[in-house]
């Protein structure tokens, strides 16, 4: 029996949907677990390692090529899922992923220009925004706006894709954060797609979650098995998250979810809640930099994970705190949106953003006071463990 035969796959899919979905998650997990050590070995043999500099939180060089495993697994799984014939977007995804992966891989090897990254993101966006399954023609009554012009819909989709790719790329600053945030986002989307009857998108969401779950084992390692996802990984996963977010925005209303916070006019706000950590962190950093008269692209230590590290948390603890924060915002959104329309829910989300901003402003001041009193933030204390220096 050929397990990859289209008819066999379709029969398994229709008869054992949840079992099939679990197998897709496990397949992505196992393949990532298998490919990553191979990538590590090649990277070390060929000397393809990150250079340690003053901003590094590690002493020894670490391979930044986790994205190679991500790309291979995504292409393999999406190719298999094409046999289900439930969505025409698989080929579009493969082309977009290839553009971004090649750009990210080049950046991990020799550094890519910002212009090349931006152009690649536009090309990748172009291959999914015209998909018939992702036509954005209505905001479903958000702030009183229903139907929107087709060209405006295309413009909004390009903006969303490029913004989310870059936002996800920016949170990949410490071990585990991008992985944990990606798992929270993809599993939340998987639940929504399952409840609304979009099986293909359930499988894609679980594929992303499976990849990131396996990757965390290597990303949190302190020995020779340690690897970073690199730009090749963050751009690819950011693109997948943007793709899934577009599907959330363009879905038609479904009555069963009205009681659980999925009010059609709050669709944008729901996506904002799910994507809270990457969006909030990006907006916060841009506002702080502009307020200081700096360019938004200038590196500093104002990201949320930097604030937590400077207050004494380890990489793992900081990542878990931010992942929990993202999950808490999603739950809070669901609870609040049951009784609030778009205007009230918008005010609620602004309040949540403001409260979290105040908390991190207080934590930032606290770490700065520690620097004045003791000469350096507690989070920059260096500890040598297993030939690696980590911020603790």
C-alpha positions in Angstrom: 0.0 0.0 0.0 1.4 3.4 -1.0 0.6 5.7 1.9 1.3 8.8 -0.3 -1.3 7.7 -2.9 -3.8 10.5 -3.3 -6.9 8.3 -2.9 -5.4 6.6 0.3 -4.6 10.0 1.8 -8.0 11.4 1.1 -9.7 8.3 2.5 -7.6 8.5 5.7 -8.2 12.3 6.0 -12.0 12.0 5.6 -12.5 9.0 7.8 -10.0 9.8 10.6 -9.8 13.6 10.6 -8.5 14.1 14.2 -6.1 11.1 13.9 -4.8 12.5 10.6 -4.3 15.9 12.2 -2.4 14.4 15.1 -0.2 12.5 12.6 0.6 15.7 10.7 1.7 17.4 13.9 3.8 14.3 14.8 5.2 14.2 11.3 6.4 17.8 11.4 7.8 17.2 14.9 9.7 14.1 14.0 11.1 15.5 10.7 12.3 18.6 12.5 13.9 16.5 15.2 15.6 14.4 12.5 16.8 17.2 10.2 18.1 19.6 12.8 21.0 17.5 14.0 22.0 17.0 10.3 22.0 20.8 9.8 24.0 21.2 13.0 26.6 18.7 11.9 27.1 20.3 8.4 27.2 23.8 10.0 30.0 22.8 12.4 31.9 20.8 9.8 31.9 23.7 7.4 32.3 26.4 10.0 29.0 28.1 9.3 28.6 29.7 12.7 27.4 33.1 14.1 30.2 35.4 15.1 30.3 36.3 18.8 30.2 40.1 19.4 29.5 42.5 22.2 25.8 42.0 21.9 25.9 38.2 22.0 24.5 36.3 24.9 26.7 33.3 24.1 30.4 32.8 24.2 30.9 30.1 21.6 29.7 30.3 18.0 26.3 28.8 17.4 24.8 27.8 14.0 21.9 30.1 12.9 20.5 27.6 10.4 17.4 26.2 12.2 15.4 27.6 9.3 16.9 25.0 6.9 15.1 22.3 8.8 11.9 24.4 9.0 11.9 25.0 5.2 12.5 21.3 4.4 9.7 20.1 6.7 7.3 22.7 5.5 7.9 21.9 1.8 7.6 18.2 2.5 4.3 18.5 4.5 2.7 21.0 2.3 3.5 18.9 -0.8 1.9 15.9 0.9 -1.2 17.9 1.9 -1.6 19.0 -1.7 -2.8 15.5 -2.4 -5.9 16.2 -0.2 -7.1 18.7 -2.9 -8.8 20.8 -0.2 -7.0 24.1 -0.9 -5.4 25.7 -3.9 -2.9 27.7 -1.8 -0.2 25.1 -1.3 1.7 25.9 -4.4 1.5 29.6 -3.6 2.9 28.9 -0.2 5.8 26.9 -1.5 6.9 29.7 -3.9 6.6 32.4 -1.2 8.4 30.3 1.3 11.3 29.7 -1.2 11.7 33.4 -1.8 11.9 34.2 1.9 14.0 31.2 2.8 16.7 32.0 0.3 16.8 35.6 1.5 17.0 34.6 5.1 19.7 31.9 4.4 21.8 34.6 2.6 21.5 36.9 5.6 22.5 34.1 7.9 25.6 33.4 5.8 26.8 36.8 4.6 24.2 39.4 5.7 21.5 40.7 3.4 20.6 44.3 2.8 17.3 45.6 4.3 16.2 46.4 0.7 16.6 42.8 -0.4 14.7 41.6 2.6 11.9 44.0 1.9 11.7 43.1 -1.8 11.6 39.4 -1.0 8.8 40.0 1.5 6.8 41.8 -1.2 7.4 39.0 -3.6 6.3 36.4 -1.1 3.2 38.4 -0.2 2.3 38.6 -3.8 2.0 34.9 -4.1 -0.7 34.6 -1.4 -2.6 37.9 -1.5 -4.1 36.9 -4.9 -5.2 33.5 -3.7 -9.0 33.0 -4.2 -9.2 31.7 -0.6 -7.7 34.9 0.8 -9.8 37.7 -0.8 -10.3 40.5 1.7 -13.4 42.4 0.7 -15.1 43.2 4.1 -14.2 44.2 7.6 -17.5 42.7 8.8 -18.6 46.0 10.5 -15.4 46.8 12.4 -15.9 50.4 13.6 -18.8 50.6 11.2 -16.8 49.6 8.1 -18.2 46.7 6.1 -17.4 46.3 2.4 -14.0 47.7 1.2 -12.6 48.2 -2.3 -10.7 45.3 -3.8 -7.5 47.4 -4.2 -7.7 48.5 -0.6 -8.1 44.8 0.4 -4.9 43.9 -1.5 -3.0 46.8 0.1 -4.1 45.8 3.5 -3.0 42.2 2.9 0.4 43.2 1.8 0.8 45.5 4.8 -0.3 42.7 7.1 2.1 40.1 5.6 5.1 42.4 5.6 4.4 43.7 9.1 3.9 40.3 10.6 7.0 38.8 9.0 9.1 41.6 10.4 7.4 41.6 13.8 8.1 37.9 14.3 11.6 38.4 13.1 12.2 41.1 15.8 11.1 38.9 18.7 13.7 36.3 17.8 16.2 37.8 20.2 16.5 35.2 23.0 16.3 31.4 23.2 12.8 30.1 23.0 10.8 33.3 22.6 10.0 33.1 18.9 9.3 29.3 19.3 7.0 29.6 22.2 5.1 32.6 20.8 4.8 30.8 17.5 3.3 27.7 19.2 0.8 29.8 21.1 -0.3 31.5 17.9 -0.4 28.5 15.7 -2.3 26.3 18.2 -4.9 29.1 18.8 -5.4 29.4 15.1 -5.7 25.6 14.8 -8.6 25.6 17.3 -10.4 28.4 15.5 -10.0 26.6 12.1 -11.2 23.4 13.6 -14.3 25.0 15.0 -15.1 26.8 11.8 -14.6 23.8 9.5 -11.3 24.7 7.7 -9.4 21.4 7.9 -6.5 22.3 5.5 -5.7 25.3 7.7 -5.9 23.2 10.8 -3.2 21.0 9.3 -1.0 23.9 8.3 -1.3 25.4 11.8 -0.4 22.1 13.4 2.6 21.7 11.1 4.0 25.0 12.3 3.3 24.0 15.9 5.0 20.7 15.4 8.1 22.3 13.8 8.5 24.8 16.6 7.9 22.3 19.4 10.8 20.1 18.2 13.0 23.1 17.6 12.7 24.2 21.2 14.7 21.2 22.4 17.7 22.3 20.4 17.2 26.1 20.9 17.3 25.6 24.7 20.3 23.3 24.6 23.5 24.6 26.2 25.9 22.2 24.4 26.9 21.3 20.9 23.2 20.7 20.0 22.3 24.3 20.4 21.0 26.1 17.3 19.3 29.3 16.4 16.4 29.6 13.9 18.2 32.5 12.2 16.6 34.8 9.7 15.9 31.8 7.5 13.7 30.4 10.2 12.1 33.6 11.5 11.2 34.9 8.0 9.7 31.5 7.0 7.6 31.1 10.2 6.6 34.7 10.2 5.3 34.2 6.7 3.3 31.1 7.7 1.8 33.1 10.7 0.9 35.9 8.3 -0.7 33.5 5.9 -2.8 31.9 8.7 -3.7 35.4 10.0 -5.0 36.4 6.6 -7.3 33.4 6.6 -8.7 34.4 10.0 -9.5 37.9 8.6 -11.2 36.7 5.4 -13.4 33.9 6.9 -17.1 34.3 6.7 -19.0 34.6 10.0 -19.8 31.4 11.8 -22.7 31.4 14.3 -21.3 28.8 16.8 -18.3 30.9 17.6 -20.3 34.1 18.2 -20.7 33.0 21.8 -17.0 32.4 22.2 -15.7 35.8 21.2 -15.5 35.3 17.5 -17.9 38.2 16.7 -17.4 39.0 13.0 -16.8 42.8 13.5 -14.1 42.0 16.1 -12.1 39.8 13.7 -9.2 42.3 13.4 -9.1 42.6 17.2 -9.0 38.8 17.6 -6.0 38.6 15.4 -4.4 41.4 17.3 -4.9 39.5 20.6 -3.5 36.3 19.2 -0.5 38.1 17.8 -0.1 40.3 20.9 3.6 39.7 21.7 5.1 40.3 18.3 2.8 43.3 17.5 3.0 44.9 20.9 6.8 44.5 21.2 7.4 46.0 17.7 5.1 49.0 18.3 6.6 49.6 21.7 10.2 49.6 20.4 9.3 51.8 17.4 7.6 54.4 19.7 10.5 54.4 22.2 13.1 54.8 19.4 11.2 57.6 17.7 10.6 59.3 21.0 14.4 59.4 21.5 14.9 60.8 18.0 16.4 57.6 16.8 15.6 55.5 13.7 13.1 52.7 14.3 15.7 50.3 12.8 18.5 51.1 15.3 19.3 48.2 17.6 18.9 48.7 21.4 17.8 46.9 24.6 14.2 48.1 24.7 12.5 44.9 23.5 10.4 43.2 26.2 12.7 40.2 26.4 15.7 42.6 27.1 13.7 44.3 29.9 13.0 40.9 31.5 16.6 39.8 31.1 17.8 43.0 32.7 15.6 42.3 35.6 17.3 39.0 36.3 15.3 36.4 34.3 17.0 33.7 32.3 16.2 33.2 28.6 13.9 30.3 29.3 12.0 32.2 32.1 11.7 35.3 30.0 10.3 33.4 27.0 7.8 31.5 29.2 6.7 34.8 30.8 6.0 36.4 27.4 4.4 33.2 26.0 2.1 33.2 29.1 1.3 36.9 28.6 0.3 36.2 25.0 -2.0 33.4 26.1 -3.5 35.5 28.9 -4.3 38.3 26.4 -6.1 35.8 24.1 -8.2 34.4 27.0 -9.0 37.9 28.2 -10.1 38.9 24.7 -12.4 35.9 24.5 -14.0 36.8 27.9 -14.4 40.5 27.1 -15.6 40.2 23.6 -18.7 38.2 24.5 -20.4 41.4 25.6 -18.5 44.1 23.6 -18.8 45.2 20.0 -15.9 46.6 17.9 -15.8 50.1 19.6 -15.9 48.8 23.1 -13.5 45.9 22.3 -11.1 48.4 20.7 -11.1 50.5 23.9 -10.5 47.3 25.9 -7.5 46.3 23.7 -6.1 49.8 23.9 -6.4 49.5 27.7 -4.6 46.2 27.7 -1.8 47.6 25.6 -1.5 50.6 27.9 -1.4 48.5 31.1 1.3 46.2 29.7 3.3 49.2 28.4 3.2 50.7 31.9 4.3 47.5 33.5 7.3 47.2 31.2 8.1 50.9 31.6 8.3 50.2 35.3 10.5 47.2 34.8 12.8 49.2 32.6 13.2 51.9 35.2 13.9 49.3 37.8 16.7 47.7 35.7 18.2 51.1 35.0 18.2 51.9 38.8 20.0 48.6 39.3 22.6 49.6 36.7 23.2 52.9 38.5 23.6 51.2 41.9 25.5 48.1 40.9 27.2 49.1 37.6 25.2 46.7 35.4 21.7 45.2 35.2 21.2 41.9 37.0 20.3 40.4 33.7 23.7 40.9 32.2 25.4 38.9 34.9 27.5 36.3 33.0 27.5 32.7 34.0 29.7 30.1 32.4 27.9 26.8 31.8 28.9 24.0 29.4 31.3 26.2 27.4 28.6 28.8 26.8 27.9 32.2 28.3 24.2 33.0 28.9 22.4 36.0 30.3 20.9 35.0 33.6 
